[in-house]
Amino acid sequence: MQRAELKRKIALRPAQILDVLADKDIWRADGSSVEILSGRADGLRLTATMPLARDLLPAAAQSFVGADARVVQHVSSEPVSETDDEATVEIEAEVPGIAIDVHVEISLVRDVEDCTDLHALIEIASSLPFVGRAIESGARPHIESMISTRFDHLPTL
């Protein structure tokens, strides 16, 4: 299993960050399709599907996917009100055809400066014998980049 961490200080409250995640236009800007099942107040639930260029995949994984490689992300949180100072977002992601699972837990904690500390813990695991470690290691920088790009849509300090 590979692990990574990302941190940001965001100039929004936790509820505002979740509202940005529930904005279809933000996902479409990255070429994703998105289905929003519920919004922040009811507990965010959405599924986003993003095309994935084969050349972004580790060489050991390229033979497992076709030309229509994609990342499917299931994003969820508990209900969050406008005034809540904390929230947790969970992302379960997969690349159909590749035995790789990605779990991201994002904590959002409002600080005294009325900003939010965003802390993402990323876990990448592959169950393939012999090449699983190579797939995990090769996928790590790409997954970190995808998550980081998502955060780049948020105003940082």
Phi and psi restraints in degrees (value plus and minus 20) as a CYANA .aco file:
   2 GLN   PHI    -124.8   -84.8
   2 GLN   PSI     123.2   163.2
   3 ARG   PHI    -148.7  -108.7
   3 ARG   PSI     129.8   169.8
   4 ALA   PHI    -168.3  -128.3
   4 ALA   PSI     139.8   179.8
   5 GLU   PHI    -151.5  -111.5
   5 GLU   PSI     123.4   163.4
   6 LEU   PHI    -152.3  -112.3
   6 LEU   PSI     120.7   160.7
   7 LYS   PHI    -153.8  -113.8
   7 LYS   PSI     124.4   164.4
   8 ARG   PHI    -168.9  -128.9
   8 ARG   PSI     135.4   175.4
   9 LYS   PHI    -130.3   -90.3
   9 LYS   PSI      97.3   137.3
  10 ILE   PHI    -126.5   -86.5
  10 ILE   PSI     117.3   157.3
  11 ALA   PHI    -105.4   -65.4
  11 ALA   PSI      20.1    60.1
  12 LEU   PHI    -159.2  -119.2
  12 LEU   PSI     140.4   180.4
  13 ARG   PHI    -100.5   -60.5
  13 ARG   PSI     141.1   181.1
  14 PRO   PHI     -72.4   -32.4
  14 PRO   PSI     -63.4   -23.4
  15 ALA   PHI     -81.3   -41.3
  15 ALA   PSI     -59.7   -19.7
  16 GLN   PHI     -86.1   -46.1
  16 GLN   PSI     -57.7   -17.7
  17 ILE   PHI     -82.9   -42.9
  17 ILE   PSI     -64.4   -24.4
  18 LEU   PHI     -84.3   -44.3
  18 LEU   PSI     -55.8   -15.8
  19 ASP   PHI     -84.5   -44.5
  19 ASP   PSI     -57.0   -17.0
  20 VAL   PHI     -84.5   -44.5
  20 VAL   PSI     -62.8   -22.8
  21 LEU   PHI     -81.9   -41.9
  21 LEU   PSI     -47.7    -7.7
  22 ALA   PHI    -110.6   -70.6
  22 ALA   PSI     -10.4    29.6
  23 ASP   PHI    -109.4   -69.4
  23 ASP   PSI      93.2   133.2
  24 LYS   PHI     -78.5   -38.5
  24 LYS   PSI     -55.5   -15.5
  25 ASP   PHI     -84.7   -44.7
  25 ASP   PSI     -53.5   -13.5
  26 ILE   PHI     -83.2   -43.2
  26 ILE   PSI     -63.4   -23.4
  27 TRP   PHI     -88.5   -48.5
  27 TRP   PSI     -61.9   -21.9
  28 ARG   PHI     -83.8   -43.8
  28 ARG   PSI     -50.7   -10.7
  29 ALA   PHI     -79.5   -39.5
  29 ALA   PSI     -47.2    -7.2
  30 ASP   PHI    -115.3   -75.3
  30 ASP   PSI     -12.3    27.7
  31 GLY   PHI      63.1   103.1
  31 GLY   PSI      -5.3    34.7
  32 SER   PHI    -111.8   -71.8
  32 SER   PSI     135.0   175.0
  33 SER   PHI    -124.7   -84.7
  33 SER   PSI     128.4   168.4
  34 VAL   PHI    -160.0  -120.0
  34 VAL   PSI     121.7   161.7
  35 GLU   PHI    -140.8  -100.8
  35 GLU   PSI      95.3   135.3
  36 ILE   PHI    -117.3   -77.3
  36 ILE   PSI      96.2   136.2
  37 LEU   PHI    -108.5   -68.5
  37 LEU   PSI     -54.2   -14.2
  38 SER   PHI    -178.6  -138.6
  38 SER   PSI     136.3   176.3
  39 GLY   PHI    -116.0   -76.0
  39 GLY   PSI    -195.9  -155.9
  40 ARG   PHI     -74.9   -34.9
  40 ARG   PSI     -66.8   -26.8
  41 ALA   PHI     -83.3   -43.3
  41 ALA   PSI     -49.5    -9.5
  42 ASP   PHI    -118.1   -78.1
  42 ASP   PSI     -23.3    16.7
  43 GLY   PHI      82.5   122.5
  43 GLY   PSI      87.4   127.4
  44 LEU   PHI     -81.0   -41.0
  44 LEU   PSI     111.2   151.2
  45 ARG   PHI    -163.2  -123.2
  45 ARG   PSI      98.6   138.6
  46 LEU   PHI    -170.1  -130.1
  46 LEU   PSI     136.5   176.5
  47 THR   PHI    -145.9  -105.9
  47 THR   PSI     104.8   144.8
  48 ALA   PHI    -138.2   -98.2
  48 ALA   PSI     116.3   156.3
  49 THR   PHI    -139.6   -99.6
  49 THR   PSI     103.3   143.3
  50 MET   PHI    -141.3  -101.3
  50 MET   PSI     111.1   151.1
  51 PRO   PHI     -83.0   -43.0
  51 PRO   PSI     128.1   168.1
  52 LEU   PHI    -150.4  -110.4
  52 LEU   PSI      98.5   138.5
  53 ALA   PHI     -86.5   -46.5
  53 ALA   PSI     111.1   151.1
  54 ARG   PHI     -76.4   -36.4
  54 ARG   PSI     -54.0   -14.0
  55 ASP   PHI     -89.9   -49.9
  55 ASP   PSI     -30.2     9.8
  56 LEU   PHI    -105.4   -65.4
  56 LEU   PSI     -30.0    10.0
  57 LEU   PHI    -106.8   -66.8
  57 LEU   PSI     129.3   169.3
  58 PRO   PHI     -80.0   -40.0
  58 PRO   PSI     127.5   167.5
  59 ALA   PHI     -74.6   -34.6
  59 ALA   PSI     -57.0   -17.0
  60 ALA   PHI     -85.6   -45.6
  60 ALA   PSI     -41.0    -1.0
  61 ALA   PHI    -118.5   -78.5
  61 ALA   PSI     -39.7     0.3
  62 GLN   PHI     -79.2   -39.2
  62 GLN   PSI     -52.5   -12.5
  63 SER   PHI     -93.7   -53.7
  63 SER   PSI     -31.8     8.2
  64 PHE   PHI    -111.0   -71.0
  64 PHE   PSI     -33.0     7.0
  65 VAL   PHI    -139.2   -99.2
  65 VAL   PSI     134.7   174.7
  66 GLY   PHI    -109.2   -69.2
  66 GLY   PSI    -186.1  -146.1
  67 ALA   PHI     -89.1   -49.1
  67 ALA   PSI     -39.7     0.3
  68 ASP   PHI    -119.5   -79.5
  68 ASP   PSI      19.0    59.0
  69 ALA   PHI     -77.6   -37.6
  69 ALA   PSI     121.5   161.5
  70 ARG   PHI    -172.0  -132.0
  70 ARG   PSI     138.6   178.6
  71 VAL   PHI    -128.0   -88.0
  71 VAL   PSI     110.3   150.3
  72 VAL   PHI    -131.0   -91.0
  72 VAL   PSI     101.7   141.7
  73 GLN   PHI    -135.8   -95.8
  73 GLN   PSI     110.6   150.6
  74 HIS   PHI    -129.1   -89.1
  74 HIS   PSI      94.3   134.3
  75 VAL   PHI    -130.2   -90.2
  75 VAL   PSI     113.9   153.9
  76 SER   PHI    -168.8  -128.8
  76 SER   PSI     136.0   176.0
  77 SER   PHI    -171.7  -131.7
  77 SER   PSI     143.4   183.4
  78 GLU   PHI     -95.1   -55.1
  78 GLU   PSI     144.4   184.4
  79 PRO   PHI     -77.1   -37.1
  79 PRO   PSI     119.7   159.7
  80 VAL   PHI    -153.9  -113.9
  80 VAL   PSI     109.2   149.2
  81 SER   PHI    -110.7   -70.7
  81 SER   PSI     148.7   188.7
  82 GLU   PHI     -78.5   -38.5
  82 GLU   PSI     -50.3   -10.3
  83 THR   PHI    -118.5   -78.5
  83 THR   PSI     -22.6    17.4
  84 ASP   PHI     -83.0   -43.0
  84 ASP   PSI     118.3   158.3
  85 ASP   PHI    -113.3   -73.3
  85 ASP   PSI     -28.6    11.4
  86 GLU   PHI    -161.4  -121.4
  86 GLU   PSI     132.3   172.3
  87 ALA   PHI    -178.0  -138.0
  87 ALA   PSI     136.5   176.5
  88 THR   PHI    -147.5  -107.5
  88 THR   PSI     113.4   153.4
  89 VAL   PHI    -136.1   -96.1
  89 VAL   PSI     113.9   153.9
  90 GLU   PHI    -132.7   -92.7
  90 GLU   PSI     116.3   156.3
  91 ILE   PHI    -146.6  -106.6
  91 ILE   PSI     104.7   144.7
  92 GLU   PHI    -130.9   -90.9
  92 GLU   PSI     103.3   143.3
  93 ALA   PHI    -147.6  -107.6
  93 ALA   PSI     131.8   171.8
  94 GLU   PHI    -167.4  -127.4
  94 GLU   PSI     137.4   177.4
  95 VAL   PHI    -138.0   -98.0
  95 VAL   PSI      82.4   122.4
  96 PRO   PHI     -72.8   -32.8
  96 PRO   PSI     111.2   151.2
  97 GLY   PHI      80.8   120.8
  97 GLY   PSI     -35.2     4.8
  98 ILE   PHI    -139.0   -99.0
  98 ILE   PSI     112.5   152.5
  99 ALA   PHI     -99.3   -59.3
  99 ALA   PSI      51.7    91.7
 100 ILE   PHI    -157.3  -117.3
 100 ILE   PSI     114.9   154.9
 101 ASP   PHI    -140.9  -100.9
 101 ASP   PSI     117.9   157.9
 102 VAL   PHI    -144.7  -104.7
 102 VAL   PSI     108.7   148.7
 103 HIS   PHI    -142.8  -102.8
 103 HIS   PSI     110.1   150.1
 104 VAL   PHI    -146.2  -106.2
 104 VAL   PSI     106.9   146.9
 105 GLU   PHI    -134.2   -94.2
 105 GLU   PSI     101.5   141.5
 106 ILE   PHI    -133.9   -93.9
 106 ILE   PSI     100.5   140.5
 107 SER   PHI    -120.8   -80.8
 107 SER   PSI     117.3   157.3
 108 LEU   PHI    -140.7  -100.7
 108 LEU   PSI      97.7   137.7
 109 VAL   PHI    -150.2  -110.2
 109 VAL   PSI     100.0   140.0
 110 ARG   PHI     -92.8   -52.8
 110 ARG   PSI     116.5   156.5
 111 ASP   PHI    -125.5   -85.5
 111 ASP   PSI    -198.7  -158.7
 112 VAL   PHI     -89.0   -49.0
 112 VAL   PSI     -38.0     2.0
 113 GLU   PHI    -108.7   -68.7
 113 GLU   PSI     -10.2    29.8
 114 ASP   PHI      45.0    85.0
 114 ASP   PSI       8.6    48.6
 115 CYS   PHI    -131.4   -91.4
 115 CYS   PSI     154.8   194.8
 116 THR   PHI    -143.2  -103.2
 116 THR   PSI     108.7   148.7
 117 ASP   PHI    -103.2   -63.2
 117 ASP   PSI     101.3   141.3
 118 LEU   PHI    -126.7   -86.7
 118 LEU   PSI     106.6   146.6
 119 HIS   PHI    -153.0  -113.0
 119 HIS   PSI      97.0   137.0
 120 ALA   PHI    -131.1   -91.1
 120 ALA   PSI     108.6   148.6
 121 LEU   PHI    -127.5   -87.5
 121 LEU   PSI     102.2   142.2
 122 ILE   PHI    -132.3   -92.3
 122 ILE   PSI     110.9   150.9
 123 GLU   PHI    -144.0  -104.0
 123 GLU   PSI     110.6   150.6
 124 ILE   PHI    -143.7  -103.7
 124 ILE   PSI     105.1   145.1
 125 ALA   PHI    -156.5  -116.5
 125 ALA   PSI     120.8   160.8
 126 SER   PHI    -147.5  -107.5
 126 SER   PSI     117.0   157.0
 127 SER   PHI    -115.1   -75.1
 127 SER   PSI     -15.7    24.3
 128 LEU   PHI     -93.6   -53.6
 128 LEU   PSI     109.1   149.1
 129 PRO   PHI     -89.3   -49.3
 129 PRO   PSI     129.3   169.3
 130 PHE   PHI      51.7    91.7
 130 PHE   PSI     -67.9   -27.9
 131 VAL   PHI    -125.7   -85.7
 131 VAL   PSI     -23.7    16.3
 132 GLY   PHI     -77.2   -37.2
 132 GLY   PSI     -64.5   -24.5
 133 ARG   PHI     -83.5   -43.5
 133 ARG   PSI     -59.5   -19.5
 134 ALA   PHI     -85.7   -45.7
 134 ALA   PSI     -59.9   -19.9
 135 ILE   PHI     -85.2   -45.2
 135 ILE   PSI     -65.0   -25.0
 136 GLU   PHI     -79.7   -39.7
 136 GLU   PSI     -68.0   -28.0
 137 SER   PHI     -84.9   -44.9
 137 SER   PSI     -61.4   -21.4
 138 GLY   PHI     -90.7   -50.7
 138 GLY   PSI     -52.0   -12.0
 139 ALA   PHI     -98.9   -58.9
 139 ALA   PSI     -46.6    -6.6
 140 ARG   PHI     -72.1   -32.1
 140 ARG   PSI     -72.2   -32.2
 141 PRO   PHI     -83.4   -43.4
 141 PRO   PSI     -53.3   -13.3
 142 HIS   PHI     -91.6   -51.6
 142 HIS   PSI     -59.7   -19.7
 143 ILE   PHI     -88.5   -48.5
 143 ILE   PSI     -63.4   -23.4
 144 GLU   PHI     -78.0   -38.0
 144 GLU   PSI     -62.1   -22.1
 145 SER   PHI     -84.4   -44.4
 145 SER   PSI     -62.0   -22.0
 146 MET   PHI     -83.2   -43.2
 146 MET   PSI     -63.9   -23.9
 147 ILE   PHI     -87.1   -47.1
 147 ILE   PSI     -63.7   -23.7
 148 SER   PHI     -80.8   -40.8
 148 SER   PSI     -61.2   -21.2
 149 THR   PHI     -81.4   -41.4
 149 THR   PSI     -58.7   -18.7
 150 ARG   PHI     -81.9   -41.9
 150 ARG   PSI     -62.1   -22.1
 151 PHE   PHI     -87.6   -47.6
 151 PHE   PSI     -48.1    -8.1
 152 ASP   PHI     -84.3   -44.3
 152 ASP   PSI     -35.4     4.6
 153 HIS   PHI     -96.8   -56.8
 153 HIS   PSI     -30.5     9.5
 154 LEU   PHI    -118.9   -78.9
 154 LEU   PSI     123.4   163.4
 155 PRO   PHI     -90.3   -50.3
 155 PRO   PSI      99.3   139.3
 156 THR   PHI    -124.2   -84.2
 156 THR   PSI     147.5   187.5
